[in-house]
Amino acid sequence: MRAATYPIKKDPPSLDIVDINIPVPGEGEALVKLLYTGVNPIDYWIAGGRYPINPPNRIVGSEGVGIVVDVGDDVKGLRPGDKVAIYPWIYCGECGYCRAGMENLCDEGGIVGGVIDGCYAEYIRLPIKNLVKIGGGELVNYAVSGVSILTAYHAIRRIPIEEVDKALVYGASGNVGMFIIQYLSRMGIEVAGVSRKNWILEYGADHRVEIEDLEEFISRWGRPDLVVNPLGGDVFRESTYLVRKRGYIVTFGGLLSMKLPLDVAPIYRREIHVIGSTGGTYNEFKNVVKHISKGYLRARVWKVFELDEAEKAIRSLFSKERDGKILIRNNGLNQSTV
Protein backbone atom coordinates (compact mmCIF):
# COMPACT_ATOMS: atom_id res chain seq x y z
CA MET A 1 0.00 0.00 0.00
CA ARG A 2 1.02 3.64 -0.35
CA ALA A 3 1.62 5.71 2.75
CA ALA A 4 3.08 9.10 3.64
CA THR A 5 5.88 8.87 6.19
CA TYR A 6 8.40 11.41 7.44
CA PRO A 7 12.09 10.46 7.26
CA ILE A 8 13.12 13.10 9.81
CA LYS A 9 11.36 15.56 12.06
CA LYS A 10 11.62 19.06 10.66
CA ASP A 11 9.55 22.20 10.26
CA PRO A 12 7.93 22.38 7.75
CA PRO A 13 7.35 18.61 7.66
CA SER A 14 8.80 16.54 4.85
CA LEU A 15 6.71 13.51 3.83
CA ASP A 16 7.77 10.66 1.56
CA ILE A 17 5.27 8.52 -0.34
CA VAL A 18 6.40 4.93 0.19
CA ASP A 19 5.14 1.46 -0.67
CA ILE A 20 4.81 -0.79 2.37
CA ASN A 21 3.03 -4.03 3.16
CA ILE A 22 -0.67 -3.88 3.96
CA PRO A 23 -0.92 -4.67 7.69
CA VAL A 24 -2.67 -7.87 8.77
CA PRO A 25 -5.26 -7.52 11.54
CA GLY A 26 -4.60 -9.51 14.68
CA GLU A 27 -6.91 -10.60 17.46
CA GLY A 28 -9.47 -7.91 18.21
CA GLU A 29 -8.35 -5.78 15.26
CA ALA A 30 -9.71 -4.72 11.89
CA LEU A 31 -8.15 -3.53 8.64
CA VAL A 32 -9.77 -0.40 7.24
CA LYS A 33 -9.49 0.91 3.69
CA LEU A 34 -9.37 4.65 4.23
CA LEU A 35 -11.53 6.97 2.13
CA TYR A 36 -10.81 10.41 3.60
CA THR A 37 -8.44 11.70 6.27
CA GLY A 38 -8.67 15.00 8.11
CA VAL A 39 -5.47 17.07 8.23
CA ASN A 40 -4.79 18.72 11.58
CA PRO A 41 -2.13 20.80 13.33
CA ILE A 42 -1.23 17.83 15.53
CA ASP A 43 -0.07 16.00 12.37
CA TYR A 44 2.17 18.95 11.55
CA TRP A 45 3.57 19.15 15.08
CA ILE A 46 4.31 15.44 15.31
CA ALA A 47 6.10 15.32 11.95
CA GLY A 48 7.60 18.76 12.55
CA GLY A 49 9.13 17.86 15.91
CA ARG A 50 7.08 20.03 18.24
CA TYR A 51 5.76 16.96 20.05
CA PRO A 52 8.39 14.49 21.36
CA ILE A 53 6.47 11.39 20.31
CA ASN A 54 6.58 9.08 17.37
CA PRO A 55 9.89 7.98 15.76
CA PRO A 56 10.70 8.98 12.16
CA ASN A 57 9.25 6.89 9.34
CA ARG A 58 5.93 6.51 11.10
CA ILE A 59 2.63 7.44 9.42
CA VAL A 60 0.88 10.50 10.87
CA GLY A 61 -2.83 11.31 10.75
CA SER A 62 -5.32 10.95 13.61
CA GLU A 63 -8.80 11.13 12.08
CA GLY A 64 -10.46 9.45 9.14
CA VAL A 65 -13.29 7.43 7.68
CA GLY A 66 -13.16 4.18 5.74
CA ILE A 67 -14.47 0.69 5.01
CA VAL A 68 -13.62 -2.45 6.96
CA VAL A 69 -12.00 -4.93 4.57
CA ASP A 70 -10.73 -7.61 6.99
CA VAL A 71 -10.98 -8.55 10.65
CA GLY A 72 -8.82 -10.62 12.97
CA ASP A 73 -9.80 -13.37 15.35
CA ASP A 74 -12.35 -12.84 18.10
CA VAL A 75 -13.97 -9.83 16.40
CA LYS A 76 -17.68 -9.28 16.94
CA GLY A 77 -19.87 -6.41 15.83
CA LEU A 78 -17.80 -5.47 12.77
CA ARG A 79 -17.48 -7.18 9.42
CA PRO A 80 -16.06 -6.41 5.98
CA GLY A 81 -18.12 -3.77 4.22
CA ASP A 82 -18.96 -1.76 7.33
CA LYS A 83 -18.17 1.93 7.07
CA VAL A 84 -16.47 3.27 10.17
CA ALA A 85 -15.10 6.44 11.74
CA ILE A 86 -11.91 6.35 13.80
CA TYR A 87 -11.74 7.11 17.51
CA PRO A 88 -8.19 8.47 17.70
CA TRP A 89 -7.15 7.68 21.28
CA ILE A 90 -5.34 4.39 21.87
CA TYR A 91 -6.24 3.26 25.38
CA CYS A 92 -5.53 0.31 27.66
CA GLY A 93 -9.00 -0.10 29.15
CA GLU A 94 -7.49 -1.07 32.51
CA CYS A 95 -6.12 2.06 34.20
CA GLY A 96 -8.20 4.20 36.54
CA TYR A 97 -8.95 6.77 33.87
CA CYS A 98 -10.12 4.17 31.37
CA ARG A 99 -12.30 2.46 33.98
CA ALA A 100 -13.84 5.85 34.70
CA GLY A 101 -14.66 6.33 30.99
CA MET A 102 -11.89 8.87 30.37
CA GLU A 103 -9.99 7.01 27.66
CA ASN A 104 -8.46 10.24 26.36
CA LEU A 105 -6.47 10.45 29.63
CA CYS A 106 -5.28 6.81 29.61
CA ASP A 107 -2.00 6.36 31.50
CA GLU A 108 -0.69 3.96 28.85
CA GLY A 109 -2.24 5.47 25.76
CA GLY A 110 -1.69 8.08 23.09
CA ILE A 111 -3.03 9.28 19.79
CA VAL A 112 -3.34 7.45 16.46
CA GLY A 113 -0.57 8.77 14.23
CA GLY A 114 1.56 9.33 17.31
CA VAL A 115 1.96 6.09 19.24
CA ILE A 116 0.88 3.91 16.30
CA ASP A 117 0.77 4.42 12.53
CA GLY A 118 -1.94 6.79 11.43
CA CYS A 119 -4.22 7.71 8.57
CA TYR A 120 -1.97 9.16 5.85
CA ALA A 121 -2.14 5.82 4.05
CA GLU A 122 -4.41 3.65 1.94
CA TYR A 123 -5.11 1.28 4.85
CA ILE A 124 -4.93 1.35 8.63
CA ARG A 125 -5.02 -1.46 11.19
CA LEU A 126 -6.74 -0.62 14.46
CA PRO A 127 -8.30 -2.28 17.51
CA ILE A 128 -12.03 -2.59 16.91
CA LYS A 129 -12.60 -0.53 20.08
CA ASN A 130 -11.26 2.41 18.06
CA LEU A 131 -13.86 2.02 15.30
CA VAL A 132 -17.48 3.15 15.30
CA LYS A 133 -19.93 2.24 12.55
CA ILE A 134 -21.43 5.27 10.87
CA GLY A 135 -24.94 6.06 9.65
CA GLY A 136 -26.05 8.29 6.81
CA GLY A 137 -24.60 11.61 5.78
CA GLU A 138 -21.56 13.14 4.13
CA LEU A 139 -18.35 11.14 4.47
CA VAL A 140 -16.28 14.30 4.86
CA ASN A 141 -18.08 15.08 8.13
CA TYR A 142 -17.17 11.68 9.54
CA ALA A 143 -13.62 12.12 8.26
CA VAL A 144 -13.13 15.07 10.64
CA SER A 145 -15.04 13.58 13.57
CA GLY A 146 -12.14 12.13 15.55
CA VAL A 147 -10.11 15.27 16.18
CA SER A 148 -11.94 18.40 15.03
CA ILE A 149 -15.50 17.59 16.11
CA LEU A 150 -14.67 15.45 19.13
CA THR A 151 -12.34 18.12 20.51
CA ALA A 152 -15.12 20.69 20.18
CA TYR A 153 -17.75 18.49 21.81
CA HIS A 154 -15.55 17.47 24.75
CA ALA A 155 -14.43 21.06 25.40
CA ILE A 156 -18.03 22.23 25.66
CA ARG A 157 -18.94 19.34 27.95
CA ARG A 158 -16.16 20.42 30.31
CA ILE A 159 -18.15 23.61 31.02
CA PRO A 160 -21.31 23.92 33.19
CA ILE A 161 -23.16 25.07 30.10
CA GLU A 162 -26.29 26.03 32.06
CA GLU A 163 -24.28 29.02 33.36
CA VAL A 164 -23.50 30.26 29.85
CA ASP A 165 -25.65 32.74 27.92
CA LYS A 166 -22.87 34.40 25.91
CA ALA A 167 -19.71 32.83 24.51
CA LEU A 168 -16.69 34.35 22.78
CA VAL A 169 -14.85 31.93 20.49
CA TYR A 170 -11.33 32.66 19.30
CA GLY A 171 -10.38 30.86 16.09
CA ALA A 172 -14.05 30.49 15.18
CA SER A 173 -13.21 29.56 11.57
CA GLY A 174 -10.53 27.04 12.58
CA ASN A 175 -10.53 23.25 12.48
CA VAL A 176 -12.23 23.00 15.86
CA GLY A 177 -13.77 26.46 16.13
CA MET A 178 -16.22 25.87 13.29
CA PHE A 179 -17.73 23.04 15.33
CA ILE A 180 -17.59 24.87 18.67
CA ILE A 181 -19.85 27.57 17.23
CA GLN A 182 -22.24 24.99 15.78
CA TYR A 183 -22.60 23.18 19.10
CA LEU A 184 -23.03 26.38 21.11
CA SER A 185 -25.59 27.70 18.65
CA ARG A 186 -27.65 24.50 18.91
CA MET A 187 -27.63 24.97 22.70
CA GLY A 188 -29.21 28.41 22.34
CA ILE A 189 -26.11 30.35 23.38
CA GLU A 190 -25.33 33.72 21.83
CA VAL A 191 -21.99 33.31 20.07
CA ALA A 192 -19.42 35.88 19.02
CA GLY A 193 -16.73 34.47 16.78
CA VAL A 194 -13.30 36.04 16.49
CA SER A 195 -12.47 35.64 12.81
CA ARG A 196 -12.00 37.48 9.53
CA LYS A 197 -14.30 34.98 7.77
CA ASN A 198 -17.90 36.01 7.21
CA TRP A 199 -19.03 32.43 6.67
CA ILE A 200 -18.96 31.74 10.42
CA LEU A 201 -22.31 33.56 10.53
CA GLU A 202 -23.74 30.71 8.44
CA TYR A 203 -22.29 28.12 10.85
CA GLY A 204 -23.83 29.34 14.10
CA ALA A 205 -22.09 32.56 15.10
CA ASP A 206 -24.41 35.46 15.92
CA HIS A 207 -21.60 38.02 15.65
CA ARG A 208 -18.27 38.18 13.85
CA VAL A 209 -15.55 40.36 15.31
CA GLU A 210 -11.97 40.91 14.23
CA ILE A 211 -9.38 40.75 16.94
CA GLU A 212 -8.41 44.40 16.52
CA ASP A 213 -12.00 45.44 17.30
CA LEU A 214 -12.52 43.06 20.22
CA GLU A 215 -12.21 45.55 23.08
CA GLU A 216 -14.73 47.93 21.52
CA PHE A 217 -17.09 45.03 20.74
CA ILE A 218 -17.00 43.77 24.34
CA SER A 219 -17.75 47.27 25.62
CA ARG A 220 -21.04 47.13 23.68
CA TRP A 221 -21.89 43.43 23.94
CA GLY A 222 -20.88 42.86 27.54
CA ARG A 223 -18.46 40.37 29.03
CA PRO A 224 -19.07 36.78 27.96
CA ASP A 225 -19.72 33.93 30.39
CA LEU A 226 -17.40 31.68 28.39
CA VAL A 227 -14.27 32.30 26.35
CA VAL A 228 -13.02 29.48 24.12
CA ASN A 229 -9.32 30.05 23.45
CA PRO A 230 -7.15 27.47 21.66
CA LEU A 231 -4.53 30.04 20.63
CA GLY A 232 -2.39 30.51 23.74
CA GLY A 233 0.26 33.21 24.06
CA ASP A 234 -0.73 36.86 24.52
CA VAL A 235 -4.24 36.14 23.27
CA PHE A 236 -4.84 33.80 26.20
CA ARG A 237 -3.76 36.51 28.64
CA GLU A 238 -6.23 38.84 26.94
CA SER A 239 -9.03 36.37 27.65
CA THR A 240 -8.56 36.70 31.40
CA TYR A 241 -9.53 40.38 31.13
CA LEU A 242 -12.49 39.86 28.80
CA VAL A 243 -14.48 37.10 30.51
CA ARG A 244 -16.95 38.03 33.25
CA LYS A 245 -16.24 37.52 36.93
CA ARG A 246 -16.54 33.84 37.81
CA GLY A 247 -16.66 33.15 34.08
CA TYR A 248 -15.03 30.26 32.23
CA ILE A 249 -12.06 29.99 29.88
CA VAL A 250 -11.55 26.66 28.14
CA THR A 251 -8.41 25.82 26.19
CA PHE A 252 -7.44 22.82 24.11
CA GLY A 253 -4.24 24.03 22.45
CA GLY A 254 -1.67 26.69 21.85
CA LEU A 255 -1.87 27.33 18.14
CA LEU A 256 0.07 30.59 18.41
CA SER A 257 2.21 29.69 21.40
CA MET A 258 2.21 27.06 24.15
CA LYS A 259 3.81 29.56 26.52
CA LEU A 260 1.65 31.98 28.49
CA PRO A 261 2.94 35.40 29.56
CA LEU A 262 0.26 35.26 32.23
CA ASP A 263 -0.76 37.74 34.91
CA VAL A 264 -2.48 35.62 37.56
CA ALA A 265 -4.10 38.63 39.24
CA PRO A 266 -7.27 38.77 37.12
CA ILE A 267 -7.69 35.00 37.55
CA TYR A 268 -7.82 35.04 41.34
CA ARG A 269 -9.27 38.52 41.82
CA ARG A 270 -12.14 37.83 39.44
CA GLU A 271 -12.41 34.13 40.37
CA ILE A 272 -12.10 32.93 36.81
CA HIS A 273 -12.31 29.22 36.01
CA VAL A 274 -9.56 28.10 33.58
CA ILE A 275 -10.31 24.65 32.21
CA GLY A 276 -8.10 22.41 30.10
CA SER A 277 -9.56 19.99 27.58
CA THR A 278 -7.95 17.34 25.41
CA GLY A 279 -9.56 15.13 22.78
CA GLY A 280 -12.64 13.35 24.04
CA THR A 281 -13.90 10.07 25.46
CA TYR A 282 -15.08 7.02 23.55
CA ASN A 283 -18.71 7.55 24.55
CA GLU A 284 -18.49 11.19 23.49
CA PHE A 285 -17.17 10.04 20.13
CA LYS A 286 -20.16 7.74 19.69
CA ASN A 287 -22.38 10.75 20.38
CA VAL A 288 -20.46 12.78 17.79
CA VAL A 289 -21.11 10.08 15.19
CA LYS A 290 -24.82 10.23 16.04
CA HIS A 291 -24.81 14.01 15.73
CA ILE A 292 -23.33 13.76 12.24
CA SER A 293 -25.83 11.11 11.15
CA LYS A 294 -28.68 13.41 12.28
CA GLY A 295 -27.29 16.32 10.27
CA TYR A 296 -26.43 18.49 13.28
CA LEU A 297 -22.92 19.33 12.07
CA ARG A 298 -21.18 20.14 8.81
CA ALA A 299 -17.58 20.72 7.90
CA ARG A 300 -16.49 23.56 5.68
CA VAL A 301 -13.93 21.94 3.39
CA TRP A 302 -11.33 24.14 1.73
CA LYS A 303 -9.35 21.60 -0.31
CA VAL A 304 -9.12 17.87 -0.88
CA PHE A 305 -5.65 16.55 -1.72
CA GLU A 306 -4.75 13.13 -3.06
CA LEU A 307 -2.55 10.89 -0.90
CA ASP A 308 0.42 11.57 -3.20
CA GLU A 309 0.02 15.25 -2.25
CA ALA A 310 0.17 14.63 1.51
CA GLU A 311 3.20 16.87 2.01
CA LYS A 312 1.45 19.72 0.24
CA ALA A 313 -1.66 19.10 2.33
CA ILE A 314 0.13 19.22 5.68
CA ARG A 315 2.15 22.28 4.69
CA SER A 316 -1.05 24.10 3.71
CA LEU A 317 -2.37 24.02 7.28
CA PHE A 318 -0.94 27.42 8.14
CA SER A 319 -1.42 29.01 4.73
CA LYS A 320 -3.08 32.43 4.78
CA GLU A 321 -5.28 31.20 1.94
CA ARG A 322 -6.73 28.27 3.92
CA ASP A 323 -10.45 28.73 4.40
CA GLY A 324 -11.77 25.56 6.01
CA LYS A 325 -10.75 21.97 6.62
CA ILE A 326 -8.11 20.17 4.57
CA LEU A 327 -8.75 16.54 3.62
CA ILE A 328 -6.72 13.78 2.02
CA ARG A 329 -8.48 11.38 -0.35
CA ASN A 330 -6.67 8.18 0.50
CA ASN A 331 -7.65 5.84 -2.32
CA GLY A 332 -8.67 8.18 -5.12
CA LEU A 333 -12.35 7.38 -4.67
CA ASN A 334 -14.94 10.11 -5.22
CA GLN A 335 -17.59 8.63 -2.95
CA SER A 336 -19.13 11.49 -0.93
CA THR A 337 -21.99 9.95 1.03
CA VAL A 338 -22.50 6.84 3.14
Secondary structure as UniProt FT lines:
FT   STRAND          2..5
FT   STRAND          16..19
FT   TURN            27..28
FT   STRAND          29..39
FT   HELIX           41..48
FT   TURN            56..57
FT   STRAND          63..71
FT   TURN            73..74
FT   TURN            80..81
FT   STRAND          83..86
FT   STRAND          89..90
FT   HELIX           96..99
FT   TURN            100..101
FT   HELIX           103..105
FT   TURN            107..108
FT   STRAND          110..112
FT   TURN            113..115
FT   STRAND          123..127
FT   HELIX           128..130
FT   STRAND          131..133
FT   HELIX           139..143
FT   HELIX           145..149
FT   HELIX           150..157
FT   HELIX           161..163
FT   STRAND          166..170
FT   TURN            171..173
FT   TURN            175..176
FT   HELIX           177..186
FT   TURN            187..188
FT   STRAND          190..194
FT   HELIX           198..202
FT   TURN            203..204
FT   STRAND          207..209
FT   HELIX           211..213
FT   HELIX           214..221
FT   STRAND          226..228
FT   HELIX           233..242
FT   TURN            245..246
FT   STRAND          248..251
FT   HELIX           265..269
FT   TURN            270..271
FT   STRAND          273..276
FT   HELIX           282..293
FT   TURN            294..295
FT   STRAND          301..306
FT   HELIX           307..309
FT   HELIX           310..315
FT   TURN            316..318
FT   TURN            320..321
FT   STRAND          325..329
//
